[in-house]
Amino acid sequence: MQLSDRMRAVAALVSPCESMADIGCDHGYVAMELIRSRTCAHVIAMDINRGPLERAKENIRDYGMQKYIETRLSDGAAALLPNEAEGIVCAGMGGRLVVSILERSRALIGDMRQVVLQPQSELDEVRKYLRVNGYLIEKEDMIFEDGKYYPMMRALPAAFGKHERLLAGGLEQLGRRTAVCGNPPDISEICTEEAARLTSVQDTYGPYLLEHSHPVLKRYLLWQKANLEQIRERLNASGRETARQQCRMTELEDALSDIVFCLYQYF
């Protein structure tokens, strides 16, 4: 079974358990890896489309895993019953779809032990949803494969606070050294604007990735910084100063400031 680095990393984030549901399973490779690695004893592979689900069934049969993996046609977690799975995997889909799946099955998923998410976009919206709804982002990983960056996370329902508070304290110290926070005596006295900035940085780049100075995140930050600086240079070279361009320039400066702020985590 050929497994991409992305899918292998997603499967590696799953904590050992009895049963998981793979929502949007596509060809079923993540579900099969969970069984092969003995991370799970049973997996429910689910997809909204019959085509990918049929291919998943074929792959499962080819590798003799029918006893351990069952397949279901399902829109999100709609076909999942209470207490059937200890957690879910949602990988390879847009961030807003991930949020929609979590929200539509809020009560069901809220009773689970873990959710493993690998959104392809809108990472900040996913992390904000988790934060607002009481999830703890317990662990994150980031993979660079085929020219793309893939962040992913394991979150625990009803457990928010630990890593976020630790990271906020760490970033406050960085802010003191770089004069970002104006040398406040403690985190409780940071101005509202700066506290909102810390939260936004965590949502955008990941509390665990920042706290642990993840090497692939550093590579991404430097890549993103270079891209934004090129855009800024092109805007400056255009010679035009319309209201729209000024607004765009402000957005660029804010984004670059946040990236530099995060990069101090590596020094």
GITASUL-V675039 format. One record per backbone hydrogen bond with DSSP energy under -1.0 kcal/mol. CO is the residue of the C=O (numbers start at 1). NH is the residue of the N-H. Records with the same first field share a line. If there is no record, write none. Layout:
CO = NH / NH
This chain:
4 = 8
5 = 9
6 = 10
7 = 11
8 = 12
9 = 13
11 = 14
18 = 41 / 42
19 = 86
20 = 44
21 = 89
22 = 46
25 = 28
28 = 32
29 = 33
30 = 34
31 = 35
32 = 36
33 = 37
34 = 39 / 40
35 = 38
39 = 17
42 = 20
43 = 70
44 = 22
45 = 72
46 = 24 / 25
47 = 74
49 = 53
50 = 54
51 = 55
52 = 56
53 = 57
54 = 58
55 = 59
56 = 60
57 = 61
58 = 62
59 = 63
60 = 65
61 = 64
65 = 68 / 69
68 = 43
70 = 45
72 = 47
75 = 78
77 = 80
81 = 84
86 = 113 / 114
87 = 21
88 = 116
89 = 23
90 = 118
93 = 120
94 = 98
95 = 99
96 = 100
97 = 101
98 = 102
99 = 103
100 = 104
101 = 105
103 = 106
105 = 109
106 = 110
109 = 112
114 = 88
115 = 155
116 = 90
117 = 153
118 = 92
122 = 126
123 = 127
124 = 128
125 = 129
126 = 130
127 = 131
128 = 132
129 = 133
130 = 135
131 = 134
134 = 159 / 160
136 = 138 / 156
139 = 154
141 = 152
143 = 150
145 = 148
148 = 145
150 = 143
152 = 141
153 = 117
154 = 138 / 139
155 = 115
156 = 136
161 = 165
162 = 166
163 = 167
164 = 168
165 = 169
166 = 170
167 = 171
168 = 172
169 = 173
170 = 174
171 = 175
172 = 176
173 = 177
174 = 178
175 = 180
186 = 189
187 = 190
191 = 195
192 = 196
193 = 197
194 = 198
195 = 199
196 = 200
197 = 201
198 = 202
199 = 203
200 = 204
201 = 205
202 = 206
206 = 210
207 = 211
208 = 212
209 = 214
210 = 213
214 = 218
215 = 219
216 = 220
217 = 221
218 = 222
219 = 223
220 = 224
221 = 225
222 = 226
223 = 227
224 = 228
225 = 229
226 = 230
227 = 231
228 = 232
229 = 233
230 = 234
231 = 235
232 = 236
233 = 237
234 = 238
242 = 246
243 = 247
244 = 248
245 = 249
246 = 250
247 = 251
248 = 252
249 = 253
250 = 254
251 = 255
252 = 256
253 = 257
254 = 258
255 = 259
256 = 260
257 = 261
258 = 262
259 = 263
260 = 264
262 = 265
263 = 266
264 = 267
